[in-house]
């Protein structure tokens, strides 16, 4: 993967950004760079796919060169570095074994209980993030509880399409939204998407010679149109860091400074 055009050197701003991490330990720097390269790999793959799709749509279809070398811009690299630094320093760690409300994830949770819980504890409650912004839970958001078992996996509301694992995520949504500071923003043509991330650990085996600890991520997706409140869209678990980074690759961190500014503005309303 070529990072810079031939003969082009990084700017002073880029080098200052990189220098911020020079005082860390060797292991910390290696870990940081490994994660940064993973983000760039996802970005490169997406850009190449978009390039090939553009060629396919051309009227005078030319033979596609799958070996084309796409160059990532300096901005792409800087954004990846900023995102990884934010992820490392803003990670919200959750020890599930200490939280009874999250341990309910391992029990039975039928459709009747899930829809009642959604209405009583999410729709009728006031759920705000760490910046004081309210997240609205609508009837449309409730569709996330359902998923067809076909390949399309459409969210058609029907008792037979209820997915119990999705119902159990409701406890996690209510717990994580007001607490996590790892928040990302992605601007779309017609709306803004905000992603809330929680890192959770579950100790599976206790009092044994071998401890088994699950170390996964939980991601909540919200969205809003201009002038409207944030609405819940969906939420899901991710057991691979690479899957998380693939989802975050197009987003930008909502820095602590930005979060503070938003919180101050929310106090005025």
C-alpha positions in Angstrom: 0.0 0.0 0.0 1.6 3.3 -1.1 1.0 6.0 1.5 2.5 9.0 -0.3 3.0 10.0 -3.9 6.5 9.6 -5.2 8.6 12.5 -4.1 6.0 13.9 -1.7 7.0 14.2 1.9 4.6 14.5 4.9 3.6 18.0 6.0 4.8 19.6 9.2 1.3 19.2 10.7 1.4 15.5 9.9 4.8 15.1 11.6 3.6 17.0 14.6 0.7 14.6 14.9 3.0 11.6 14.7 5.4 13.1 17.2 2.7 13.2 19.8 3.1 9.5 20.3 7.0 9.4 20.4 7.1 9.4 24.2 5.2 6.1 24.5 6.8 2.7 25.1 7.9 0.6 22.2 5.1 -1.9 22.8 2.5 0.9 23.0 3.8 2.4 19.7 3.8 -1.0 18.0 0.2 -1.6 19.1 -0.9 1.8 18.1 0.6 1.5 14.6 -0.8 -2.0 14.1 -4.3 -0.7 14.7 -3.8 2.4 12.5 -2.7 0.2 9.6 -5.8 -2.0 10.1 -8.0 1.1 9.7 -6.1 2.1 6.6 -6.4 -1.4 5.2 -10.2 -1.1 5.5 -10.2 2.3 3.9 -8.0 1.2 1.0 -10.3 -1.9 0.4 -13.4 0.4 0.3 -11.8 2.9 -2.0 -10.7 0.2 -4.4 -14.2 -1.3 -4.4 -15.7 2.1 -5.1 -13.3 2.6 -8.0 -14.2 -0.7 -9.6 -17.9 0.0 -9.1 -17.5 3.4 -10.9 -15.8 1.7 -13.9 -18.6 -0.9 -14.0 -21.3 1.8 -14.3 -19.6 3.6 -17.2 -21.4 3.3 -20.5 -18.2 2.6 -22.4 -17.2 -0.2 -20.1 -13.5 -0.7 -20.1 -11.6 -3.7 -18.8 -11.1 -3.2 -15.1 -7.6 -3.2 -13.8 -7.9 -5.0 -10.5 -4.2 -4.3 -9.8 -4.6 -0.6 -9.9 -2.6 1.2 -7.2 -4.7 3.6 -5.3 -3.0 6.2 -3.2 -4.2 7.1 0.3 -4.1 10.8 1.0 -2.1 12.3 4.0 -5.5 13.2 5.4 -6.6 9.6 5.4 -3.5 8.6 7.4 -3.9 11.5 9.9 -7.6 10.6 10.4 -6.8 7.0 11.0 -4.2 8.0 13.6 -6.6 10.3 15.4 -9.3 7.7 15.4 -7.1 5.0 16.9 -5.7 7.4 19.6 -9.3 8.3 20.5 -10.3 4.7 20.7 -7.5 3.8 23.0 -8.0 6.7 25.3 -11.8 6.9 25.4 -12.6 3.2 25.7 -15.4 2.5 28.1 -14.6 -0.8 29.9 -17.5 -2.7 31.3 -17.1 -5.7 33.7 -20.3 -7.5 33.0 -19.9 -10.0 35.9 -20.4 -7.1 38.4 -23.7 -5.9 36.8 -26.8 -8.0 37.3 -28.8 -6.0 34.8 -26.4 -7.1 32.0 -26.0 -10.7 33.2 -29.7 -11.0 32.3 -28.4 -11.3 28.7 -27.8 -14.9 29.4 -31.4 -15.7 30.5 -34.6 -16.3 28.5 -36.3 -13.2 27.1 -39.5 -13.8 25.1 -41.1 -11.4 22.7 -43.8 -10.2 25.2 -41.1 -9.2 27.7 -38.9 -7.6 25.1 -41.7 -5.3 23.7 -42.9 -4.4 27.2 -39.4 -3.6 28.3 -38.7 -1.5 25.2 -41.9 0.6 25.8 -41.5 1.0 29.6 -37.7 1.5 29.9 -36.8 3.1 26.6 -39.8 4.7 25.0 -41.3 6.2 28.2 -37.9 6.9 29.8 -35.6 9.8 29.1 -32.3 8.3 27.9 -29.5 10.8 27.4 -25.9 10.4 26.4 -23.0 11.9 28.3 -23.5 15.2 26.5 -27.1 15.5 27.7 -28.6 14.8 24.3 -31.8 12.7 24.4 -32.0 9.5 22.3 -35.6 8.9 21.2 -36.9 5.3 20.9 -39.7 5.0 18.4 -42.0 2.3 17.0 -39.7 2.2 13.9 -36.7 1.5 16.2 -38.5 -1.4 17.7 -38.2 -3.2 14.3 -34.6 -4.0 15.3 -36.0 -6.8 17.5 -37.2 -8.7 14.4 -35.2 -10.3 11.6 -36.3 -12.7 8.9 -34.5 -15.9 8.8 -34.1 -15.6 5.0 -30.9 -14.3 3.3 -32.4 -10.8 3.1 -32.9 -10.7 6.8 -35.5 -7.9 6.6 -36.9 -6.4 9.8 -40.5 -7.4 9.2 -42.6 -7.2 12.4 -44.0 -10.6 13.0 -43.9 -13.0 16.1 -42.0 -15.6 14.1 -39.3 -13.1 13.2 -38.5 -12.1 16.8 -34.8 -12.7 17.5 -34.3 -13.3 21.2 -30.6 -12.3 21.2 -31.7 -8.9 19.9 -34.2 -8.6 22.7 -31.6 -9.2 25.3 -29.5 -6.3 23.9 -32.1 -3.8 25.3 -30.4 -4.1 28.7 -27.1 -3.2 27.2 -28.5 -0.2 25.2 -30.0 1.3 28.3 -26.8 0.8 30.3 -24.2 2.0 27.7 -25.8 5.0 26.1 -25.6 7.3 29.2 -22.1 6.2 30.1 -19.8 5.7 27.1 -17.6 8.6 25.9 -16.4 6.6 22.9 -18.7 8.3 20.4 -18.2 8.7 16.6 -20.0 10.9 14.1 -20.5 10.1 10.4 -22.1 12.6 8.1 -24.4 11.3 5.3 -26.0 13.3 2.6 -29.4 13.5 4.4 -28.6 12.8 8.0 -26.0 12.4 10.7 -25.1 9.0 12.3 -23.7 8.8 15.8 -22.0 5.5 16.9 -21.7 4.7 20.6 -19.2 2.0 21.6 -18.7 0.0 24.8 -16.0 -2.5 25.5 -17.1 -5.3 27.8 -15.4 -8.2 29.5 -17.2 -11.3 30.7 -15.5 -13.9 32.9 -16.9 -17.3 31.8 -15.0 -19.6 34.0 -14.5 -18.9 37.7 -12.6 -20.6 40.5 -10.8 -22.9 38.0 -7.2 -23.3 36.9 -8.0 -21.7 33.5 -9.9 -18.4 33.3 -11.9 -17.7 30.1 -12.6 -14.0 29.5 -14.6 -12.7 26.6 -13.4 -9.3 25.5 -15.8 -7.9 22.9 -17.5 -4.7 21.8 -21.1 -3.4 21.8 -22.1 -0.8 19.2 -25.2 1.3 19.2 -26.3 3.2 16.1 -28.4 6.4 16.3 -29.4 8.8 13.6 -30.9 12.3 13.1 -32.1 14.6 10.4 -31.5 18.3 10.6 -33.3 19.9 13.5 -34.6 16.7 14.9 -33.6 14.6 17.9 -31.4 11.5 17.8 -33.3 8.3 17.1 -32.2 4.8 18.0 -31.6 2.6 14.9 -30.0 -0.6 16.0 -27.4 -2.2 18.2 -25.1 -5.3 18.0 -22.1 -7.1 19.4 -18.8 -7.3 17.7 -16.3 -10.0 18.7 -13.5 -8.9 16.5 -11.6 -5.6 16.7 -11.2 -5.7 12.9 -15.1 -5.7 12.5 -15.3 -2.7 14.8 -12.7 -0.7 12.8 -14.3 -1.6 9.5 -17.5 0.0 10.8 -15.7 3.1 12.2 -13.5 3.7 9.2 -15.7 6.3 7.6 -16.6 8.0 11.0 -14.8 10.7 13.0 -14.3 10.7 16.7 -16.4 13.1 18.8 -13.5 14.4 20.9 -13.8 15.2 24.6 -13.5 18.9 23.7 -16.4 18.6 21.3 -18.4 16.6 23.8 -17.9 19.4 26.4 -19.0 22.1 23.9 -22.2 20.1 23.0 -22.9 19.5 26.7 -22.7 23.2 27.5 -25.1 24.0 24.6 -27.6 21.4 25.8 -27.8 23.1 29.2 -29.3 26.2 27.5 -32.3 24.2 26.3 
